[in-house]
Amino acid sequence: MMHFMLLFSRQGKLRLQKWFIAIGEREKKKIIREMTQSVLARQPKTCNFMDWKDLKIVYKRYASLYICCGMEDQDNELLTIEIMHRYVELLDKYFGNVCELDIIFNFEKAYFILDEFLMGGEVQETSKLSVSKCIEESDLMQETMEEYLSKPTF
Amino acid sequence: MPAVSKGDGMRGLAVFISDIRNCKSKEAEIKRINKELANIRSKFKGDKALDGYSKKKYVCKLLFIFLLGHDIDFGHMEAVNLLSSNRYTEKQIGYLFISVLVNSNSELIRLINNGIKNDLASRNPTFMNLALHCIANVGSREMAEAFTADIPKILVAGDTMDSVKQSAALCLLRLNRTSPDLVPMGEWTSRVVHLLNDQHLGVVTAATSLITTLAQKNPEEFKTSVSLAVSRLSRIVTSASTDLQDYTYYFVPAPWLSVKLLRLLQCYPPPEDGAVRGRLTECLETILNKAQEPPKSKKVQHSNAKNAVLFEAISLIIHHDSEPNLLVRACNQLGQFLQHRETNLRYLALESMCTLASSEFSHEAVKTHIETVINALKTERDVSVRQRAVDLLYAMCDRSNAQQIVAEMLNYLETADYSIREEIVLKVAILAEKYAVDYTWYVDTILNLIRIAGDYVSEEVWYRVIQIVINRDDVQGYSAKTVFEALQAPACHENLLKVGGYILGEFGNLIAGDPRSSPLIQFNLLHSKFHLCSVPTRALLLSTYIKFVNLFPEIKATIQDVLRSDSQLRNADVELQQRAVEYLRLSSIASTDILATVLEEMPPFPERESSILTKLKKKKGPGKVPDVEETKKERNSDMNGSTEPASVNSSAVTMSTPSTSTDLLGLGSAPVLNSVAPPSAGGSLLVDVFSDNSPAVASLAPSAEENFSSPRIGSTDVVSDDPAAAVHDADELVDKFVCKNNGVLFENQLMQIGLKSEFRQNLGRMYIFYGNKTSTQFQSFLTAVICQDALKTQLNIQTKQVDPAVDGGAQVQQILNIECVSDFVEAPILNIQFRYGGALQNMSVKLPVTLNKFFQPTEMTSQDFFQRWKQLAAPQQEVQKIFKAKHPMDTEVTKAKIIGFGVALLDMVDPNPSNFTGAGVIHTKNIQVGCLLRLEPNTQAQMYRLTLRTSRETVSQRLCELLSEQF
């Protein structure tokens, strides 16, 4: 079971945090700090895994963004890499060639997409088609560009 | 503003995010955020009702601010309101906010649960999914209580949509993990198993996760899942890569589902049914075969997914540990990966091989890769991979290759990363001991360890070498010679000095014949390093010196001179000073015979499991260390094996500490005598010799001033391995604290609990200090304050959990905030649980929160006092007790106790000067109770009469009970 997933930039700025276990804010901040520091300190060409306390950290870099997952010991490491990849593919499909800015400005979308894909720290739906369909359906329930531009800015 | 917003973008939100991004400094950002927070707050507080869109936008802004790392203390209510919106996007944002920001003990839970309940009942799959996600995300107990009954129904109902089934399965899984006791097992379980046959692979994937978790806890109940899982797996691995449509991932059919099915099968032994077993073996062979086929794609995703399934299949093969053919094939496959250019695969192959090494079928096959693994240790650039290589070398080690592996590990240690040094040291120490053919090699290895990585050699390691040397007389002379030589180095590690000091003190005579290591030279060598050492080492060396007095009478005068010097006899450190004084006296008073008996060679240590192993296991957590002891039982000629029980006289057993890792050599806090004096002979004389120096020994007992009123309670009866809590019912504990707020509440061999408390009106704060007296970490340390029955409504106690790990020698603090709601009688109970050396410790102590703590003293004149005294004349308002004095009747002590009780001591009020009167007000949240008391001592009869008058019968009674126990 996945304990957490973090997305952060090369500068160590956190872009997304998803926790599948109940822990306090203080503890979360501590983990985030430790994760960003130790992942960013890794040399190139090293493997994507690290031991950290009881957990196995699996991370991967996508351009300027790092994704980092805390997994339990018996979880499958290689498949965790592919969980991250599938998530990036889902973001890609939704935003069309996703970049860090998409995630910054549409962070709520990034969370929704992740929720369709993972739940309770387990993979819920691996089919890209099904997940994308869900997201698109929910977008259909939303307003047009015209409505969008007429909204107040403050 | 960048045009990256999509879908229902919120313009105001995008502008705000832009603003934040444009902030040049942290200060500017905070300023902008504060401005926004003020704006949102005014909008939420404003008279105008907000429309759904604005509410959503502001809630989303708050969420963004929170995710930036700022605290958010409002907006929760608005988010909860969004749940009841009919617009999907508003509901969705509401749920997101709650998932991210609401912690499980929020008061809002009831409102949230209401929203969830409506959505679950809505029969709208999208809304149901949102609700289920929220339950899974928050996962609190209240939610579990509210929904565990409904979710199984949703999961197995015939008309539930597939996507909802998936959410329901994983939601149930989450609740089962957080509150397993609340998830009911029932007829739905068998129907869940049949979800493995579902048409929809997404449903099967989610259901498999759920079943795996449930099966780990109740394997019997889910046994039928084995054959279903095998047939499902078989259909997947034999399918063409296009059959499964979107569930094929880079040409690999349903890798997630395959891995989950393989995991599920790891909850069970190999299938008993021959047909199922055959089918499973076929599947595993197919997976192994596919690994040899050329890849269908060059993409890394393809190979990752394919190998993920392969590694999981190998895990299952190792778990079953029954098919030699498969095991050897697995080993060969991993062998190929050991040299793969992908670092990930090398890492995983090393890791997987580690478990393979413990199987008797494949142990030999794993050993053939030793050169590759050693090479990995030398050449891998990645510390994670090197660490796995160390693990594997450790796991594959046996008598045939121990010398080589230990040598390679020692080599590597010189350049190893600091982060893994300690672990390597432990491993080398264990292997060296385990596979020592002759013990000179063992001693050399450990001394090498200390030389190379002295800082990382823990106490356990050097304790162990001494145990072994003491227990084996064939190695004692060699050890003495070797440590003596090692000590010649101009700079040597303190740990070496400890080992050297101890060994020379015991066996220095074995090398004293050689003029190069004559007694005086030995002594001078040790003493030349004395002043550079820490206190514990110096203490140990002093013991060595007194041992020398016995071993080498010819240098007694030199040693006495050293002991007599001001730097010893007047050392600022109590322990050192005491040792110097005692040893000096011992050496001058005792006759040679007595000296020889007192300072006799240490008796052999009782055999026990190596504490190093315990430490390593603890360090790595269960399951990570292949247990050398377990897996290679056949070779049991190890030095600490059960084949040669040491002859230990019973008194020696009591001398050495009972647990494996505590202070073996009697340094630290144990009385000095323990390490030197055999308890059998010359006992009475020893008492005489040391009688004028006893305070240091006494200081180990809980300080005497803590128990002025009651006998100390025995401690052993409180700790029990029995998980059922043994509440320490005796009220002495509570009584002890009636008139004071600070002190030691409880103490046994493992821990000490200290208290400091302060009270003001109806509020109190108690600081509880838990001290770990051992050198071993307490794990899963958990405390709970329990208010039973009526007390629940009378006292309100809040606290935060302490850190679950308490390091050896460390002290942690917990703060209780106490509110007295109304008057009470019982004391709250403090329950403490933790793991110590594997055993669960459970103890309960009453917390000394007594009604009198909420006293505020009231000064009054004699006239006032008696006027009120008369007003409180109703029979139920007065409680009187006549009792015998339990302590000497000392006026000053009595006064102190009455003041400590919390009332004002009123002088010159009572016409009889030997009587005591006091007045105060008990503050509770609900009422205040005025209270007058009068204590009349009768010194001749050694009796007291205590009278209490308050406006409340229960208060009078309780206070009388409490105070009467104090005199």
Boltz contact constraints between the chains, C-beta under 6 A:
constraints:
  - contact:
      token1: [A, 22]
      token2: [B, 104]
      max_distance: 6.0
  - contact:
      token1: [A, 22]
      token2: [B, 139]
      max_distance: 6.0
  - contact:
      token1: [A, 46]
      token2: [B, 382]
      max_distance: 6.0
  - contact:
      token1: [A, 47]
      token2: [B, 343]
      max_distance: 6.0
  - contact:
      token1: [A, 47]
      token2: [B, 344]
      max_distance: 6.0
  - contact:
      token1: [A, 47]
      token2: [B, 347]
      max_distance: 6.0
  - contact:
      token1: [A, 47]
      token2: [B, 382]
      max_distance: 6.0
  - contact:
      token1: [A, 47]
      token2: [B, 384]
      max_distance: 6.0
  - contact:
      token1: [A, 47]
      token2: [B, 385]
      max_distance: 6.0
  - contact:
      token1: [A, 48]
      token2: [B, 344]
      max_distance: 6.0
  - contact:
      token1: [A, 49]
      token2: [B, 347]
      max_distance: 6.0
  - contact:
      token1: [A, 49]
      token2: [B, 384]
      max_distance: 6.0
  - contact:
      token1: [A, 50]
      token2: [B, 384]
      max_distance: 6.0
  - contact:
      token1: [A, 54]
      token2: [B, 621]
      max_distance: 6.0
  - contact:
      token1: [A, 76]
      token2: [B, 259]
      max_distance: 6.0
  - contact:
      token1: [A, 76]
      token2: [B, 308]
      max_distance: 6.0
  - contact:
      token1: [A, 76]
      token2: [B, 312]
      max_distance: 6.0
  - contact:
      token1: [A, 78]
      token2: [B, 304]
      max_distance: 6.0
  - contact:
      token1: [A, 78]
      token2: [B, 307]
      max_distance: 6.0
  - contact:
      token1: [A, 78]
      token2: [B, 308]
      max_distance: 6.0
  - contact:
      token1: [A, 79]
      token2: [B, 259]
      max_distance: 6.0
  - contact:
      token1: [A, 79]
      token2: [B, 308]
      max_distance: 6.0
  - contact:
      token1: [A, 81]
      token2: [B, 304]
      max_distance: 6.0
  - contact:
      token1: [A, 82]
      token2: [B, 304]
      max_distance: 6.0
  - contact:
      token1: [A, 82]
      token2: [B, 305]
      max_distance: 6.0
  - contact:
      token1: [A, 85]
      token2: [B, 301]
      max_distance: 6.0
  - contact:
      token1: [A, 101]
      token2: [B, 4]
      max_distance: 6.0
  - contact:
      token1: [A, 102]
      token2: [B, 4]
      max_distance: 6.0
  - contact:
      token1: [A, 105]
      token2: [B, 4]
      max_distance: 6.0
  - contact:
      token1: [A, 105]
      token2: [B, 5]
      max_distance: 6.0
  - contact:
      token1: [A, 105]
      token2: [B, 14]
      max_distance: 6.0
  - contact:
      token1: [A, 105]
      token2: [B, 17]
      max_distance: 6.0
  - contact:
      token1: [A, 108]
      token2: [B, 60]
      max_distance: 6.0
  - contact:
      token1: [A, 108]
      token2: [B, 96]
      max_distance: 6.0
  - contact:
      token1: [A, 111]
      token2: [B, 96]
      max_distance: 6.0
  - contact:
      token1: [A, 115]
      token2: [B, 133]
      max_distance: 6.0
  - contact:
      token1: [A, 119]
      token2: [B, 136]
      max_distance: 6.0
  - contact:
      token1: [A, 119]
      token2: [B, 170]
      max_distance: 6.0
  - contact:
      token1: [A, 120]
      token2: [B, 136]
      max_distance: 6.0
  - contact:
      token1: [A, 120]
      token2: [B, 170]
      max_distance: 6.0
  - contact:
      token1: [A, 120]
      token2: [B, 173]
      max_distance: 6.0
  - contact:
      token1: [A, 120]
      token2: [B, 174]
      max_distance: 6.0
  - contact:
      token1: [A, 122]
      token2: [B, 170]
      max_distance: 6.0
  - contact:
      token1: [A, 122]
      token2: [B, 209]
      max_distance: 6.0
  - contact:
      token1: [A, 123]
      token2: [B, 256]
      max_distance: 6.0
  - contact:
      token1: [A, 124]
      token2: [B, 166]
      max_distance: 6.0
  - contact:
      token1: [A, 124]
      token2: [B, 170]
      max_distance: 6.0
  - contact:
      token1: [A, 124]
      token2: [B, 206]
      max_distance: 6.0
  - contact:
      token1: [A, 125]
      token2: [B, 202]
      max_distance: 6.0
  - contact:
      token1: [A, 126]
      token2: [B, 256]
      max_distance: 6.0
  - contact:
      token1: [A, 127]
      token2: [B, 246]
      max_distance: 6.0
  - contact:
      token1: [A, 127]
      token2: [B, 247]
      max_distance: 6.0
  - contact:
      token1: [A, 129]
      token2: [B, 246]
      max_distance: 6.0
  - contact:
      token1: [A, 138]
      token2: [B, 88]
      max_distance: 6.0
  - contact:
      token1: [A, 139]
      token2: [B, 7]
      max_distance: 6.0
  - contact:
      token1: [A, 141]
      token2: [B, 88]
      max_distance: 6.0
  - contact:
      token1: [A, 142]
      token2: [B, 7]
      max_distance: 6.0
  - contact:
      token1: [A, 142]
      token2: [B, 8]
      max_distance: 6.0
  - contact:
      token1: [A, 142]
      token2: [B, 89]
      max_distance: 6.0
  - contact:
      token1: [A, 143]
      token2: [B, 8]
      max_distance: 6.0
  - contact:
      token1: [A, 148]
      token2: [B, 9]
      max_distance: 6.0
  - contact:
      token1: [A, 151]
      token2: [B, 11]
      max_distance: 6.0
  - contact:
      token1: [A, 153]
      token2: [B, 11]
      max_distance: 6.0
  - contact:
      token1: [A, 153]
      token2: [B, 12]
      max_distance: 6.0
  - contact:
      token1: [A, 153]
      token2: [B, 15]
      max_distance: 6.0
  - contact:
      token1: [A, 154]
      token2: [B, 12]
      max_distance: 6.0
